[in-house]
Amino acid sequence: MSDRDKRDEPVSDCTPEEIKETSDNNQEEAGSVINDLKQVLSIPTFKRKKRHESVNPESAEAYACTPDEDVNSLSVSQLSKDNNVDLTVISDGQQPSGTEQSLDSADIVTEKAYDIFESELLDECITKKNGYKFIFLCVAALLLVIGGIFLWPYLTEPKPPGENVVGSYNGKYITTEELQKFIVVEQTKEQEHIYCETHGYDHAKCEPTEECEAHPIDSLEGYRQMVTRLAVEQMIQDWAAEQGVNQREDVQHGLEDFLNDANVSQFIDQLHEEQITPDSIPSLEVQQYYNDNKESYNGKSLSEVEDEIRQILVSQKDAEFFPKFIEELKQTAGLQVNFDLLKITEPTDEEITSFYKQNSSEYQTTGKAEILEIKIISADAQSKARDVIRKIRSGESFDSVAATYSQDKKAIKRTIEKDGNDDKLQSVIWRMQPGDISEPIDNSDGSSSIFKLVSISKAGTQPLSAVKSDIRLKLLQKNMEREYMLRKDEALFSVHSKRYTLGDFYREFTELSPEYQAEFSTLNEKKQLVEQLIAKELLLEENDDNSLDEKEQHSFEELKIQYLSQILHQEEVDAKLKEPTEEEMRQFYEQNKDIFYIPESLRLSLIWVDQGQNGEKSEQARKKAEEASARLNSGVDFAEVARKYSEDGSSASGGEIEGDYYKDELPNELATEVARLKTGEVSGIIDYQSGYYIIKVRERTKERQQPYEEAAEGIKEHLNEQKHDKLQADMEKILLEKANFTIYNKTLRQLLKS
């Protein structure tokens, strides 16, 4: 049976009317489901006429349906055209007999066309609606993400254990009151105030609303930093207590010295403020000093130089005041001193000779060579070096060639030791004789060098005469240690009832650097050291009567913490610090070669004539400068003219200014003129800042790449600092992590609001 036959075969015994009614009911049920779906999706519902209702094709227009528009008003052909409907398929493959189908056939076509149209329209509406919903969901998701990012710290931040707790560590709490007190005693806000455009440095006059009062500490991050500082200080004290650091004798003594030095310094500053100020100088003394030194002020009135004179007299009074003050304290302190305890048995010549023989290996010397170097730095350094050696071999002097070709326009003096390294320089120098000149040697930085051997000494033993003074100091040190320890409990001096023993003195002495110990090696020098210790004890005793206020007490607590912090760093940081290797240093140099440039430098001579503070001597100064310039132009030596005409302090040295100047260090007005000058040339008269200048360029050194050998020490220091800073940061991080340190932002935000 064909498909068509199957379609034509009745499916039941129902009459055509019953079949039609059942079909209509099924379609209505299906339509109600679709309508419900459309209502949920907010898609407009379209009315349609039931099957067999009349269709008026001629009244149909190009459809553009709106809600409740009658879809049956559309012609079949229009529907089929706009929706790509194949009427042949719709009518079971039967080609219509005329222009229009029969009513039943038209109804079927219209119905099926409607179904297709409605289905496609529904799909389009759903797609469009889903697009809107997708955009809405994306926006909502984005807002949720942004909100989550913003709110996440607030949702996950630790909850404070109490309403006034800003931090905690090791089960201990830091409260808002402690934090506020810490900020006050640390003077954090005063330090950040710096300068006010209205009141200058007088912070007390500023209103809270002024811009200068917007301190960085008044922020959440600022408060977090202060909480961390406070916690770290407390942790350091806890660490010192747990490790028993406070009970160590060396720490107790060091801390006592540390605080005593600060106490004395504070007391001296207080005396300065009270008794040694410019205002404390009598006007009569100011007038007398002005009369005695009137010529040095070049006609300036007393009122113009009074402040300067008062400062000079304050310095003089300061130098005279403290010796007198200490002598007065000695008179009332019942001071007793036994300087004889400081005497040490002097080592004999026999003892020195015996020590020299027993320790002769310490006085072995390596070979040394004194050399002169011509260093050539340029793109064609090797080619120039060959030209240089040809000039020297043809009779030109080493120094004259160096003045033309060497980097500093002169031969560089160097001393090298024979250390066994098999490098180019070592292998060349130790085969030369004094006066010999080497062939060019290529350096690692691309430059070339030519060396002249000045002198050479072979390895051997230093004679006793060369080391006798060093041996004497070593033997004195041994005698001092033995004899002072035997008399360590005897009183070296006493102030009132307090005894200062020889053992106390020796401990202070051993804490000095080796250089200072050498300076205080004789009896008279040791007496001077004792006098300093006596003055310190007298000042400490005098200051005991002055009670410290809260701010000063906090300062001393800070000093104690600072000292303990130094010990912590020494034991936890410095002990772990390793020197950078040669490989690390060279790698840093290669990676940062651009910063190892020595800029062009100048050596200058100067003639300066003063125009007066307010230009009152301008005309006279101009004539003097023109006269000096004229003499220079006539060929008189610059140094001679500078000695006669210059009013600068360098006139005594012929106007020569010590040291090198770099271009950026000179004021623009002077730098512009100097830039035009060649080596040996002299500028015209330059009018700059109340003076007339005449400048001579004595030397110019071109910009050059600093070789590794010159930069090595600085690189080593820099890498050491980097390593130290990292170790210190790691130590503090570990310290905070072990203590479970926590900051409570919620409390800090409330503190900021209040």
LOBADO-315762 format. One record per residue (C-alpha): residue in three letters; x, y, z. Coordinates in steps of 0.1 Angstrom, whole numbers, plus 5000, padded with zeros to 4 digits. Layout:
N
AlaXYZ/...
***
This chain:
754
Met500050005000/Ser501350344990/Asp501850635015/Arg499150814997/Asp496750515001/Lys497650505038/Arg496850875041/Asp493450825024/Glu492550515045/Pro490150615074/Val491650575109/Ser488350485125/Asp484650445120/Cys483950805131/Thr482051035109/Pro483851315091/Glu482151565114/Glu483451385145/Ile486851355131/Lys486951725123/Glu485651815158/Thr488251595175/Ser490951755153/Asp489852105162/Asn489852015199/Asn493351875197/Gln494552185180/Glu492852405206/Glu494652215234/Ala497952235216/Gly497252605210/Ser496552665247/Val499852505256/Ile501652725231/Asn499753035244/Asp500752945280/Leu504352915269/Lys504153245251/Gln502553415281/Val505353295303/Leu507953435278/Ser505853755274/Ile505353685236/Pro502253845221/Thr499353615211/Phe497953635176/Lys494253565168/Arg493353345139/Lys490053245124/Lys488852895126/Arg489052665096/His486352705070/Glu485853075079/Ser486053285049/Val489353415036/Asn489653745018/Pro492953725000/Glu492554054982/Ser492254245015/Ala495554095028/Glu498554325031/Ala502254255035/Tyr502154115070/Ala503854275099/Cys501954125127/Thr501254315158/Pro499554175189/Asp495954055182/Glu496354095144/Asp494253855124/Val496553625107/Asn493753505084/Ser493753845067/Leu496953745050/Ser496753585016/Val497953235011/Ser500353334984/Gln501853605006/Leu502253365035/Ser503753105013/Lys506053364997/Asp507253525029/Asn507753195047/Asn509052995018/Val506052765019/Asp505652514991/Leu501952494984/Thr502452184964/Val503752004994/Ile501052165016/Ser498252034993/Asp499651674992/Gly501351734959/Gln498251834940/Gln498752134918/Pro495852384923/Ser493452384893/Gly492952754892/Thr494153074905/Glu492653004939/Gln492052674955/Ser488752544966/Leu487452655000/Asp488452335017/Ser491752325000/Ala492352695008/Asp491452635044/Ile494052355046/Val496652565029/Thr495852865051/Glu495952655082/Lys499252495074/Ala500752825063/Tyr499552975096/Asp501152685115/Ile504452745098/Phe504253115102/Glu503353095138/Ser506052845145/Glu508753065128/Leu507353375145/Leu507453205178/Asp510953085172/Glu512053435163/Cys510353585194/Ile511853325217/Thr515253385201/Lys514953765205/Lys513553725241/Asn516353485249/Gly518853735236/Tyr517454005259/Lys517553755288/Phe521153655279/Ile522254015279/Phe520454075312/Leu522053765327/Cys525453875316/Val525054225330/Ala523654075362/Ala526653835364/Leu529054115358/Leu527554325385/Leu527654025408/Val531353975400/Ile532154335406/Gly530154345438/Gly531854025449/Ile535254165443/Phe534354485462/Leu532554305490/Trp534753995493/Pro537354165516/Tyr534554285538/Leu532953935539/Thr536153745545/Glu538053985568/Pro538653865603/Lys536053955629/Pro537554155658/Pro537253985691/Gly536154315707/Glu534754645695/Asn537954835704/Val540554575692/Val542654675662/Gly545154395662/Ser546254075678/Tyr549253845680/Asn550153555702/Gly546753585719/Lys547453945729/Tyr545254235718/Ile546154585706/Thr543354835714/Thr542355155698/Glu543555345729/Glu546955195726/Leu547155275689/Gln546055635694/Lys548555685722/Phe551255535701/Ile550555765672/Val550656065696/Val553955975713/Glu555555885679/Gln554456225666/Thr553456065634/Lys551056335624/Glu553556615633/Gln556256435612/Glu553956415582/His552856775586/Ile556156915572/Tyr555157255559/Cys552057465558/Glu551657745532/Thr549857955557/His551657895590/Gly555057755578/Tyr556457505602/Asp554257615632/His551957315632/Ala550057435663/Lys548357715644/Cys546857485617/Glu543157415617/Pro541957055612/Thr540157155580/Glu543257295563/Glu544757095534/Cys548057045552/Glu546256855579/Ala545256575556/His547956335570/Pro548656005553/Ile548155845587/Asp544455935584/Ser543755645561/Leu543155275565/Glu546555185551/Gly548255445574/Tyr546555295604/Arg547454945593/Gln551155045591/Met551055195626/Val549354885640/Thr552154675624/Arg554854895638/Leu553354875673/Ala553054495671/Val556654445659/Glu558054655687/Gln556154445712/Met557154125695/Ile560854225697/Gln560554285735/Asp558753945738/Trp561453775717/Ala564153935739/Ala562453815771/Glu561853455758/Gln565453425746/Gly566853565778/Val568553845759/Asn567854105785/Gln569653895811/Arg572953865791/Glu575754075807/Asp576954205773/Val573454325764/Gln572854485798/His576054675795/Gly575554765759/Leu571954885766/Glu573155085796/Asp575855255775/Phe573355315747/Leu570755475769/Asn573355675789/Asp574755825757/Ala571255925747/Asn570656065781/Val573756275780/Ser573056395745/Gln569556495755/Phe570856685786/Ile573456865765/Asp570656965740/Gln568657095769/Leu571557305782/His571957445747/Glu568357555746/Glu568457705780/Gln571857875783/Ile573557875749/Thr571258055724/Pro571758355701/Asp569358555723/Ser571558495754/Ile574458685739/Pro574559035754/Ser574259325728/Leu577459475742/Glu579459155732/Val577859165697/Gln578859535693/Gln582359465705/Tyr582859175681/Tyr581559395652/Asn584059675661/Asp586959425662/Asn586059265629/Lys584559555610/Glu586959535580/Ser585959175573/Tyr582259275567/Asn583059505537/Gly581059805549/Lys577959615560/Ser576059765590/Leu575759595624/Ser572059525618/Glu572959335586/Val575459105603/Glu574059085638/Asp572558735634/Glu575758605619/Ile577758755648/Arg575458605674/Gln575958255658/Ile579758295660/Leu579558405696/Val577258115704/Ser579857875690/Gln582558035710/Lys580458025742/Asp579657665735/Ala583357575733/Glu584057755766/Phe580757665784/Phe581157285788/Pro584657275802/Lys583657535828/Phe580357345835/Ile582157015840/Glu584757175863/Glu581957315884/Leu580356975886/Lys583756825896/Gln583957065925/Thr580656955940/Ala580956585932/Gly583856495956/Leu585756355926/Gln588656125933/Val590855985905/Asn593755735905/Phe595455765872/Asp598355545883/Leu596155245877/Leu596355315840/Lys600055255838/Ile601254955819/Thr604654785818/Glu606454885786/Pro607754595765/Thr611554575763/Asp613554555731/Glu614454185740/Glu610654105742/Ile610054275708/Thr612854095691/Ser611753765706/Phe608253815694/Tyr609453905659/Lys611453585656/Gln608653365670/Asn606153515645/Ser608353575615/Ser605753405592/Glu603353705599/Tyr605853945583/Gln606353765550/Thr605653995520/Thr604553925484/Gly606154075454/Lys604954425445/Ala605154635414/Glu604655005409/Ile603355075373/Leu602055355351/Glu599155275328/Ile597955445296/Lys594255325292/Ile592655385259/Ile588855375257/Ser587255405222/Ala585655195195/Asp589055135179/Ala591055105211/Gln593254825198/Ser594255025167/Lys594955335187/Ala597055125212/Arg599255015183/Asp599755375172/Val600655465208/Ile603255195212/Arg604755305178/Lys605055665190/Ile606755545223/Arg609155315204/Ser610055605181/Gly611155825210/Glu608156005224/Ser607956015262/Phe605455795280/Asp603856095298/Ser603356305266/Val601656015248/Ala599455955279/Ala598356325279/Thr596956265244/Tyr595555915245/Ser594955805281/Gln591355825295/Asp592256085321/Lys594856265299/Lys597556125321/Ala599255805331/Ile597455615359/Lys599555515389/Arg598855155401/Thr600354915426/Ile599854545421/Glu600854235442/Lys602053915429/Asp599353675439/Gly599953385416/Asn597053455393/Asp597953355357/Asp596253655340/Lys597553875312/Leu598854155334/Gln600553925360/Ser602253725333/Val603554045316/Ile604654255346/Trp606754005364/Arg608853945333/Met609654315329/Gln612454525343/Pro612054885358/Gly611655125329/Asp610354865305/Ile607054935285/Ser604654655277/Glu602954575245/Pro599254665243/Ile596954445265/Asp593354405257/Asn590954445287/Ser587654265292/Asp585654595288/Gly586954655253/Ser589654905262/Ser593354855257/Ser596254935282/Ile599954995279/Phe602054965311/Lys605355105322/Leu607154935351/Val608455195376/Ser609754965404/Ile609454605415/Ser610054425448/Lys610454055454/Ala608753845480/Gly610553825513/Thr610353915551/Gln609854265564/Pro612754385585/Leu612354425623/Ser612754805619/Ala609654815597/Val607354635621/Lys608754725655/Ser606054975664/Asp603354725655/Ile604954455676/Arg605154705705/Leu601454775704/Lys600654405704/Leu602754345734/Leu601254655752/Gln597854505745/Lys598854185761/Asn600354355791/Met597354575795/Glu594954285795/Arg596954095821/Glu597654385844/Tyr594254545842/Met592554215850/Leu594754175880/Arg593654525893/Lys590054515878/Asp588254575911/Glu590354885922/Ala588555215919/Leu589855425890/Phe587555725900/Ser584555785921/Val581756035918/His580056085952/Ser579355735963/Lys579655565929/Arg582855375921/Tyr584155335886/Thr586655045885/Leu589654975863/Gly587654675850/Asp584854905840/Phe587355115821/Tyr588954815804/Arg585554695792/Glu584855035777/Phe588255035761/Thr587954695744/Glu584554805729/Leu586355075710/Ser587455005674/Pro591054895668/Glu591755245653/Tyr590555425685/Gln592455175707/Ala595655265689/Glu594855635694/Phe594555585732/Ser597555355736/Thr599755595757/Leu599155685793/Asn598256055785/Glu595755945759/Lys594155705783/Lys593855985808/Gln591956185782/Leu589555895778/Val589055875815/Glu588256245816/Gln585556185790/Leu584055905811/Ile584156125842/Ala582256405823/Lys579756155811/Glu579056025847/Leu578756385860/Leu576256475834/Leu574256165840/Glu574156235877/Glu573156595871/Asn570356485848/Asp569056225873/Asp567256515891/Asn565356605860/Ser562156385858/Leu561256265823/Asp557856345809/Glu555756085790/Lys557256185756/Glu560856145769/Gln560055815786/His558655685753/Ser561855805735/Phe563955595759/Glu561655295755/Glu562055345717/Leu565855345721/Lys565755025742/Ile563554855715/Gln565954995688/Tyr568954835706/Leu567154505710/Ser566154515674/Gln569854555664/Ile570654235684/Leu567754055667/His569054165633/Gln572554065642/Glu571553715652/Glu568753655627/Val569953855597/Asp573653955598/Ala574653605608/Lys572953465577/Leu574253725553/Lys576753585528/Glu579053795507/Pro578153815470/Thr580153585448/Glu582353715420/Glu579953555395/Glu576953745410/Met578854075409/Arg579954035373/Gln576453925363/Phe575054245379/Tyr577554455361/Glu576854305327/Gln573054335332/Asn573354695344/Lys576154835323/Asp574155145313/Ile574355275349/Phe578155235352/Tyr579055545332/Ile581155825346/Pro579856145331/Glu582056425317/Ser583756615345/Leu585456945347/Arg588157105369/Leu587657475372/Ser589457795384/Leu587458095394/Ile587558475398/Trp584558615417/Val583858975425/Asp581059055449/Gln578259295438/Gly576859325473/Gln573759165488/Asn571459415471/Gly573659505442/Glu574959815460/Lys578559755448/Ser577559655413/Glu579259935395/Gln582459915415/Ala582459535411/Arg581959555373/Lys585059785370/Lys587059535390/Ala585959235370/Glu586659425337/Glu590159505349/Ala590759145358/Ser589459035324/Ala591659275306/Arg594759155324/Leu593858795315/Asn593458895278/Ser596859055279/Gly598458715288/Val598758745326/Asp598558405343/Phe595058325356/Ala596358225391/Glu598158565395/Val595058755385/Ala592858545408/Arg595058615438/Lys594858985432/Tyr591159035421/Ser589058745433/Glu587058785465/Asp586358405466/Gly587958185492/Ser589858005465/Ser591858315456/Ala594758205479/Ser595157895457/Gly595158105425/Gly591358045420/Glu591657665418/Ile588557495430/Glu589157155444/Gly587456845431/Asp585556765399/Tyr582356925387/Tyr579856755366/Lys577756935340/Asp574456895360/Glu576057035392/Leu576557375377/Pro573857645375/Asn572457685340/Glu573858035336/Leu577357915344/Ala577057575327/Thr576057745294/Glu579257955294/Val581457665305/Ala580157435278/Arg581657675251/Leu585157665267/Lys587957425257/Thr590557305281/Gly592657605291/Glu590257865279/Val588858145300/Ser585258285299/Gly584158645297/Ile582458815326/Ile579358635338/Asp576758825358/Tyr575158575382/Gln573558605416/Ser575058925430/Gly578458845416/Tyr580658865386/Tyr582358535375/Ile585358465353/Ile585858095348/Lys588757895335/Val588457525325/Arg591657355337/Glu590757005327/Arg587956815309/Thr587356435313/Lys585056285288/Glu582256045297/Arg583455695299/Gln582255345307/Gln583355245342/Pro585154915340/Tyr584154635363/Glu587354655383/Glu586455015393/Ala582754935400/Ala583254605419/Glu583354755454/Gly580154955448/Ile578454655433/Lys579454445463/Glu578054695487/His574854725467/Leu574254355465/Asn574954325503/Glu572354585510/Gln569854405487/Lys570454075505/His570354235539/Asp567054405531/Lys565554085518/Leu566653885549/Gln565354155572/Ala561954165554/Asp561753775555/Met562653785592/Glu559854035600/Lys557453835579/Ile558253515597/Leu558053695630/Leu554553825622/Glu553353485608/Lys554653285638/Ala552753525661/Asn549553485640/Phe549453865636/Thr546053995626/Ile544754345618/Tyr541054415622/Asn540054655594/Lys536454685607/Thr537654855640/Leu540055075620/Arg537255195597/Gln535155285627/Leu538155465642/Leu538655665610/Lys534955765610/Ser535255895645/
***
